Protein backbone atom coordinates (compact mmCIF):
# COMPACT_ATOMS: atom_id res chain seq x y z
CA UNK A 1 0.00 0.00 0.00
CA UNK A 2 1.18 3.51 -0.78
CA UNK A 3 -0.11 7.05 -0.39
CA UNK A 4 -1.05 8.10 -3.88
CA UNK A 5 -2.40 11.19 -5.58
CA UNK A 6 -5.71 10.58 -7.33
CA UNK A 7 -7.07 13.08 -9.87
CA UNK A 8 -10.07 11.80 -11.83
CA UNK A 9 -12.24 13.80 -14.20
CA UNK A 10 -15.67 12.28 -14.73
CA UNK A 11 -18.01 12.87 -17.68
CA UNK A 12 -21.58 11.94 -16.70
CA UNK A 13 -24.01 11.37 -19.57
CA UNK A 14 -27.67 10.84 -18.73
CA UNK A 15 -29.72 8.57 -20.99
CA UNK A 16 -33.00 9.48 -19.32
CA UNK A 17 -34.31 12.54 -17.42
CA UNK A 18 -33.07 12.82 -13.84
CA UNK A 19 -33.91 14.63 -10.64
CA UNK A 20 -32.03 15.60 -7.51
CA UNK A 21 -34.74 17.15 -5.37
CA UNK A 22 -33.96 20.45 -3.70
CA UNK A 23 -36.64 20.02 -1.05
CA UNK A 24 -38.36 23.16 -2.32
CA UNK A 25 -41.12 23.87 -4.82
CA UNK A 26 -42.36 26.84 -6.81
CA UNK A 27 -45.68 28.07 -5.39
CA UNK A 28 -48.53 27.24 -7.73
CA UNK A 29 -46.25 25.57 -10.28
CA UNK A 30 -44.09 22.74 -8.96
CA UNK A 31 -44.17 20.68 -5.79
CA UNK A 32 -40.49 19.68 -6.06
CA UNK A 33 -37.80 21.53 -7.99
CA UNK A 34 -34.42 20.15 -8.98
CA UNK A 35 -31.41 21.43 -7.06
CA UNK A 36 -29.78 24.44 -8.74
CA UNK A 37 -26.88 26.83 -8.29
CA UNK A 38 -26.97 30.56 -7.56
CA UNK A 39 -27.77 31.27 -11.22
CA UNK A 40 -30.77 28.89 -11.06
CA UNK A 41 -28.99 26.35 -13.28
CA UNK A 42 -29.16 22.67 -12.44
CA UNK A 43 -26.14 20.69 -11.23
CA UNK A 44 -25.53 17.32 -9.58
CA UNK A 45 -24.35 17.77 -5.96
CA UNK A 46 -21.01 16.33 -4.90
CA UNK A 47 -22.62 14.89 -1.76
CA UNK A 48 -25.06 12.82 -3.83
CA UNK A 49 -22.29 11.63 -6.16
CA UNK A 50 -20.03 10.73 -3.23
CA UNK A 51 -22.82 8.85 -1.46
CA UNK A 52 -23.63 6.78 -4.54
CA UNK A 53 -19.99 5.89 -5.26
CA UNK A 54 -19.39 5.03 -1.59
CA UNK A 55 -22.40 2.70 -1.46
CA UNK A 56 -21.44 0.90 -4.66
CA UNK A 57 -17.73 0.69 -3.76
CA UNK A 58 -18.59 -0.78 -0.36
CA UNK A 59 -20.74 -3.46 -2.00
CA UNK A 60 -17.88 -4.46 -4.26
CA UNK A 61 -15.24 -4.49 -1.53
CA UNK A 62 -17.50 -6.58 0.72
CA UNK A 63 -17.53 -9.33 -1.91
CA UNK A 64 -13.73 -9.37 -1.94
CA UNK A 65 -12.85 -9.30 1.76
CA UNK A 66 -15.84 -8.56 3.96
CA UNK A 67 -13.86 -8.95 7.18
CA UNK A 68 -11.70 -5.92 6.39
CA UNK A 69 -14.64 -3.50 5.94
CA UNK A 70 -15.84 -1.94 9.19
CA UNK A 71 -19.39 -1.26 10.39
CA UNK A 72 -20.98 -4.25 8.63
CA UNK A 73 -22.99 -7.27 9.75
CA UNK A 74 -19.79 -9.32 9.66
CA UNK A 75 -17.48 -6.75 11.24
CA UNK A 76 -19.50 -4.53 13.56
CA UNK A 77 -16.45 -2.62 14.78
CA UNK A 78 -15.74 0.90 13.49
CA UNK A 79 -12.21 1.90 12.48
CA UNK A 80 -10.58 3.86 15.33
CA UNK A 81 -6.89 3.50 14.59
CA UNK A 82 -4.42 6.29 15.36
CA UNK A 83 -3.10 6.07 11.81
CA UNK A 84 -5.67 6.29 8.99
CA UNK A 85 -3.40 3.98 6.96
CA UNK A 86 -4.63 1.13 9.16
CA UNK A 87 -8.32 1.88 8.57
CA UNK A 88 -10.49 0.02 6.06
CA UNK A 89 -10.53 1.22 2.46
CA UNK A 90 -13.99 2.81 2.84
CA UNK A 91 -12.87 4.96 5.79
CA UNK A 92 -9.61 5.84 4.04
CA UNK A 93 -11.39 7.12 0.93
CA UNK A 94 -14.65 8.55 2.25
CA UNK A 95 -13.99 9.28 5.89
CA UNK A 96 -16.09 8.47 8.96
CA UNK A 97 -16.97 9.98 12.31
CA UNK A 98 -13.32 9.41 13.32
CA UNK A 99 -11.49 10.26 10.09
CA UNK A 100 -11.63 13.01 7.54
CA UNK A 101 -12.14 11.64 4.03
CA UNK A 102 -8.99 11.71 1.91
CA UNK A 103 -10.86 12.25 -1.37
CA UNK A 104 -12.53 15.49 -2.42
CA UNK A 105 -15.63 15.23 -4.60
CA UNK A 106 -16.71 18.21 -6.70
CA UNK A 107 -20.19 19.06 -7.95
CA UNK A 108 -21.02 17.74 -11.41
CA UNK A 109 -21.67 20.79 -13.55
CA UNK A 110 -22.24 21.61 -17.20
CA UNK A 111 -19.57 23.37 -19.23
CA UNK A 112 -19.16 27.12 -18.84
CA UNK A 113 -20.54 28.05 -22.29
CA UNK A 114 -23.77 26.08 -21.82
CA UNK A 115 -24.17 27.39 -18.28
CA UNK A 116 -23.74 30.96 -19.51
CA UNK A 117 -26.37 30.55 -22.24
CA UNK A 118 -28.92 29.01 -19.90
CA UNK A 119 -28.35 31.63 -17.21
CA UNK A 120 -29.27 34.34 -19.73
CA UNK A 121 -32.52 32.74 -20.87
CA UNK A 122 -33.80 31.32 -17.58
CA UNK A 123 -37.06 32.42 -16.01
CA UNK A 124 -37.64 33.29 -12.37
CA UNK A 125 -39.50 30.04 -11.67
CA UNK A 126 -38.13 27.18 -13.71
CA UNK A 127 -35.34 26.37 -16.15
CA UNK A 128 -35.80 26.84 -19.89
CA UNK A 129 -38.15 24.17 -21.24
CA UNK A 130 -35.37 22.80 -23.44
CA UNK A 131 -33.58 21.72 -20.26
CA UNK A 132 -36.42 20.69 -17.95
CA UNK A 133 -39.84 19.11 -17.90
CA UNK A 134 -42.62 18.87 -15.37
CA UNK A 135 -43.81 15.36 -14.52
CA UNK A 136 -46.93 14.38 -12.63
CA UNK A 137 -47.24 11.58 -10.15
CA UNK A 138 -49.67 10.21 -7.60
CA UNK A 139 -49.06 8.56 -4.26
CA UNK A 140 -50.04 4.88 -4.07
CA UNK A 141 -51.30 3.22 -0.90
CA UNK A 142 -48.92 0.28 -0.56
CA UNK A 143 -51.42 -1.76 1.45
CA UNK A 144 -54.55 -1.21 -0.64
CA UNK A 145 -52.62 -0.88 -3.92
CA UNK A 146 -54.81 2.05 -4.88
CA UNK A 147 -54.23 5.77 -5.42
CA UNK A 148 -54.33 7.98 -2.34
CA UNK A 149 -56.99 10.70 -2.29
CA UNK A 150 -55.72 14.24 -2.97
CA UNK A 151 -52.17 12.97 -3.47
CA UNK A 152 -51.48 14.29 -6.96
CA UNK A 153 -48.08 16.01 -7.19
CA UNK A 154 -45.63 17.22 -9.80
CA UNK A 155 -41.87 17.54 -9.93
CA UNK A 156 -39.22 19.01 -12.17
CA UNK A 157 -36.85 16.71 -14.07
CA UNK A 158 -33.78 17.60 -16.11
CA UNK A 159 -33.69 16.52 -19.75
CA UNK A 160 -30.76 14.25 -20.74
CA UNK A 161 -29.16 16.62 -23.21
CA UNK A 162 -26.04 17.84 -21.40
CA UNK A 163 -22.85 16.16 -20.21
CA UNK A 164 -21.98 16.99 -16.61
CA UNK A 165 -18.36 17.05 -15.46
CA UNK A 166 -17.02 16.35 -11.98
CA UNK A 167 -13.64 15.78 -10.34
CA UNK A 168 -12.43 13.46 -7.61
CA UNK A 169 -9.01 14.22 -6.20
CA UNK A 170 -6.86 13.85 -3.13
CA UNK A 171 -4.01 11.94 -1.49
CA UNK A 172 -5.16 8.58 -0.18
CA UNK A 173 -3.64 5.32 1.04
CA UNK A 174 -4.58 2.64 -1.52
CA UNK A 175 -3.23 -0.57 -2.95
CA UNK A 176 -3.09 -0.90 -6.72
CA UNK A 177 -5.94 -3.42 -6.55
CA UNK A 178 -8.12 -1.12 -4.45
CA UNK A 179 -7.61 1.71 -6.92
CA UNK A 180 -8.63 -0.50 -9.84
CA UNK A 181 -11.82 -1.52 -8.04
CA UNK A 182 -12.53 2.12 -7.12
CA UNK A 183 -12.24 3.22 -10.75
CA UNK A 184 -14.30 0.28 -12.00
CA UNK A 185 -16.98 1.10 -9.43
CA UNK A 186 -17.40 4.59 -10.89
CA UNK A 187 -17.59 3.28 -14.44
CA UNK A 188 -20.17 0.63 -13.46
CA UNK A 189 -22.74 3.08 -12.05
CA UNK A 190 -25.91 3.05 -14.17
CA UNK A 191 -28.26 5.38 -12.27
CA UNK A 192 -27.97 8.64 -10.33
CA UNK A 193 -30.55 10.78 -8.57
CA UNK A 194 -34.02 10.02 -7.30
CA UNK A 195 -37.09 8.18 -8.57
CA UNK A 196 -35.10 5.43 -10.27
CA UNK A 197 -38.17 3.17 -10.10
CA UNK A 198 -39.86 5.62 -12.49
CA UNK A 199 -37.06 5.16 -15.00
CA UNK A 200 -35.22 8.36 -14.10
CA UNK A 201 -31.48 8.90 -13.75
CA UNK A 202 -30.16 6.26 -16.16
CA UNK A 203 -26.59 7.26 -16.96
CA UNK A 204 -23.05 6.29 -17.88
CA UNK A 205 -19.86 7.66 -16.37
CA UNK A 206 -16.59 7.92 -18.24
CA UNK A 207 -13.27 8.57 -16.53
CA UNK A 208 -11.63 10.91 -19.02
CA UNK A 209 -8.45 11.83 -17.14
CA UNK A 210 -6.63 10.18 -14.32
CA UNK A 211 -3.50 10.48 -12.28
CA UNK A 212 -2.51 7.72 -9.88
CA UNK A 213 1.02 7.83 -8.63
Secondary structure, 3 states (H helix, E strand, C coil): CEEEEEEEEEEEEECCCECCECCCCECCCECECECECCCCCECECHHHHHHHHHHHHHHHHHHHHHHHCCCCCCCCCCCCCCCHHHCCHHHHHHCCCCCCCCCEECCEECCHHHHHHHHHHCCCCCCCCCCEEEEEEEEEECCCCEEEEEEEEEEEEECCCCEEEEEEEEEEEECHHHHHHHHHHHHHCCECCCCHHHCCCEEEEEEEECCEC
